Amino acid sequence: MNRLVHPIEQESFRRLRARLDTSHFPPLTRAVVERVIHSAADLDYATDLVMDESKLEKAHTALHAGAPVVVDVEMVAAGITRRETVCRLKDARSGPGMTRSAHAIRLAYEDVGPGALWVIGCAPTALEELLKLDASPALVIGLPVGFVGAAESKAALRQSGLPAVSNVSEKGGSAVAAAALNALLYHPVSKFEETS
């Protein structure tokens, strides 16, 4: 089913592309970069985001084949359209050496097991906890925001070698994390993916 795009969104993307040439990016990278920039009205994401097209292709296939989507907070879930998500923050508890966000990631992993797409837009400790698990993710969208631990947790994600979308700076947040996942959701499935 094709997604109906509102005229305001069409005009917003037209203006974005008039201010920033994204044509040199491969298709899925371009989709993620543009949707993240659109969500934050921040052109700097074009040079701040880090991802690999071949890993995005595999994640896109997994997503459209029904792989679970796990989020760290309800704000991320609220921004993801056209897909159910798993969020265990309401059930989580903080304790010695573990934040509530980290515990929620552990609970979610018990629910979904390996192969999920993880979308973390709020808590660096959630991303840190995910990196401790043997989650074998299809993709980690690691875009937590903040001055304490955000940039460091994203650097650790990149160093882990896991398939990921991250950024170098401290900025991020629920809206941009959801936008990155939506970019993959909205991007059409190729004929190759349909037959493989």
Secondary structure, DSSP 8 states (H G I E B T S, - for coil): ------HHHHHHHHHHHHHS--TTS-HHHHHHHHHHHHHHT-TTHHHHEE--HHHHHHHHHHHHTT--EEESSHHHHHH--SS--B--GGG---BTTB-HHHHHHHHHHHHH-TT-EEEE-S-HHHHHHHHHS----SEEEE---SSSSHHHHHHHHHHHT-SEEEESSS---HHHHHHHHHHHHHS---HHHHH-
